[in-house]
Amino acid sequence: MSSPPPSCLEATVHGLVQGVYFRQYTWQTALRLGLVGWVANQPDGTVRVVAEGPEESLRQLLAFLHRGSPSARVERVDSVWTDASGAFTDFQVRHV
């Protein structure tokens, strides 16, 4: 039996999510879950995440994004699911 194809989660996290180690915690969580993609602070104060991998692992990442790092105050998470592009080989913290 073959495993299902990887999915892609694109998320924008709103709230107090910059300056509270949100990207670092997201990076650690993605690595632990075996995901590839990136996380970056955005000029409008949000954090953007693009991650690819097994759907169950992405759901665990999404659950983390709703909680955030210990000092974060997540107000909402906008998310979109698509097919994985296969463009990533690791998970990175990007600096925009």
Contacts in CASP RR format, 6 or more apart in sequence:
PFRMAT RR
TARGET T0000
AUTHOR 0000-0000-0000
METHOD contacts of the structure
MODEL  1
MSSPPPSCLEATVHGLVQGVYFRQYTWQTALRLGLVGWVANQPDGTVRVV
AEGPEESLRQLLAFLHRGSPSARVERVDSVWTDASGAFTDFQVRHV
3 54 0 8 1.000
4 54 0 8 1.000
4 55 0 8 1.000
5 83 0 8 1.000
5 84 0 8 1.000
6 52 0 8 1.000
6 53 0 8 1.000
6 54 0 8 1.000
6 84 0 8 1.000
6 86 0 8 1.000
7 52 0 8 1.000
7 53 0 8 1.000
7 54 0 8 1.000
7 55 0 8 1.000
7 58 0 8 1.000
7 81 0 8 1.000
7 82 0 8 1.000
7 83 0 8 1.000
7 84 0 8 1.000
8 50 0 8 1.000
8 51 0 8 1.000
8 52 0 8 1.000
8 53 0 8 1.000
8 58 0 8 1.000
8 81 0 8 1.000
8 82 0 8 1.000
8 83 0 8 1.000
8 84 0 8 1.000
8 85 0 8 1.000
9 49 0 8 1.000
9 50 0 8 1.000
9 51 0 8 1.000
9 52 0 8 1.000
9 58 0 8 1.000
9 61 0 8 1.000
9 62 0 8 1.000
9 79 0 8 1.000
9 80 0 8 1.000
9 81 0 8 1.000
10 48 0 8 1.000
10 49 0 8 1.000
10 50 0 8 1.000
10 79 0 8 1.000
10 80 0 8 1.000
10 81 0 8 1.000
10 82 0 8 1.000
11 48 0 8 1.000
11 49 0 8 1.000
11 50 0 8 1.000
11 51 0 8 1.000
11 62 0 8 1.000
11 65 0 8 1.000
11 77 0 8 1.000
11 78 0 8 1.000
11 79 0 8 1.000
11 80 0 8 1.000
12 42 0 8 1.000
12 46 0 8 1.000
12 47 0 8 1.000
12 48 0 8 1.000
12 49 0 8 1.000
12 77 0 8 1.000
12 78 0 8 1.000
12 79 0 8 1.000
13 22 0 8 1.000
13 46 0 8 1.000
13 47 0 8 1.000
13 48 0 8 1.000
13 49 0 8 1.000
13 65 0 8 1.000
13 68 0 8 1.000
13 74 0 8 1.000
13 76 0 8 1.000
13 77 0 8 1.000
14 46 0 8 1.000
14 74 0 8 1.000
14 75 0 8 1.000
14 76 0 8 1.000
14 77 0 8 1.000
14 78 0 8 1.000
15 45 0 8 1.000
15 46 0 8 1.000
15 72 0 8 1.000
15 73 0 8 1.000
15 74 0 8 1.000
15 75 0 8 1.000
15 76 0 8 1.000
16 71 0 8 1.000
16 72 0 8 1.000
16 73 0 8 1.000
17 45 0 8 1.000
17 46 0 8 1.000
17 47 0 8 1.000
17 68 0 8 1.000
17 72 0 8 1.000
17 73 0 8 1.000
17 74 0 8 1.000
18 41 0 8 1.000
18 45 0 8 1.000
18 47 0 8 1.000
19 71 0 8 1.000
20 69 0 8 1.000
20 70 0 8 1.000
20 71 0 8 1.000
20 72 0 8 1.000
21 69 0 8 1.000
21 71 0 8 1.000
22 47 0 8 1.000
22 68 0 8 1.000
22 69 0 8 1.000
22 72 0 8 1.000
23 39 0 8 1.000
23 40 0 8 1.000
23 41 0 8 1.000
23 47 0 8 1.000
23 93 0 8 1.000
24 69 0 8 1.000
24 93 0 8 1.000
25 64 0 8 1.000
25 68 0 8 1.000
25 69 0 8 1.000
26 39 0 8 1.000
26 47 0 8 1.000
26 49 0 8 1.000
26 61 0 8 1.000
26 64 0 8 1.000
26 65 0 8 1.000
26 68 0 8 1.000
27 39 0 8 1.000
27 91 0 8 1.000
27 92 0 8 1.000
27 93 0 8 1.000
29 60 0 8 1.000
29 61 0 8 1.000
29 64 0 8 1.000
30 36 0 8 1.000
30 37 0 8 1.000
30 39 0 8 1.000
30 51 0 8 1.000
30 61 0 8 1.000
30 91 0 8 1.000
31 91 0 8 1.000
33 57 0 8 1.000
33 58 0 8 1.000
33 60 0 8 1.000
33 61 0 8 1.000
34 53 0 8 1.000
34 57 0 8 1.000
34 91 0 8 1.000
35 51 0 8 1.000
35 52 0 8 1.000
35 53 0 8 1.000
35 57 0 8 1.000
35 58 0 8 1.000
35 61 0 8 1.000
35 91 0 8 1.000
36 51 0 8 1.000
36 52 0 8 1.000
36 53 0 8 1.000
36 86 0 8 1.000
36 88 0 8 1.000
36 89 0 8 1.000
36 90 0 8 1.000
36 91 0 8 1.000
37 50 0 8 1.000
37 51 0 8 1.000
37 52 0 8 1.000
37 88 0 8 1.000
37 90 0 8 1.000
37 91 0 8 1.000
37 92 0 8 1.000
38 49 0 8 1.000
38 50 0 8 1.000
38 51 0 8 1.000
38 88 0 8 1.000
38 91 0 8 1.000
38 92 0 8 1.000
38 93 0 8 1.000
38 94 0 8 1.000
39 47 0 8 1.000
39 48 0 8 1.000
39 49 0 8 1.000
39 91 0 8 1.000
39 92 0 8 1.000
39 93 0 8 1.000
39 94 0 8 1.000
40 47 0 8 1.000
40 48 0 8 1.000
40 93 0 8 1.000
40 94 0 8 1.000
40 95 0 8 1.000
40 96 0 8 1.000
41 47 0 8 1.000
41 48 0 8 1.000
41 95 0 8 1.000
41 96 0 8 1.000
42 48 0 8 1.000
42 96 0 8 1.000
43 96 0 8 1.000
49 61 0 8 1.000
49 65 0 8 1.000
50 88 0 8 1.000
51 58 0 8 1.000
51 61 0 8 1.000
51 91 0 8 1.000
52 58 0 8 1.000
52 84 0 8 1.000
52 85 0 8 1.000
52 86 0 8 1.000
52 88 0 8 1.000
53 84 0 8 1.000
58 81 0 8 1.000
62 77 0 8 1.000
62 79 0 8 1.000
65 74 0 8 1.000
65 77 0 8 1.000
65 79 0 8 1.000
66 74 0 8 1.000
66 77 0 8 1.000
67 74 0 8 1.000
68 74 0 8 1.000
END
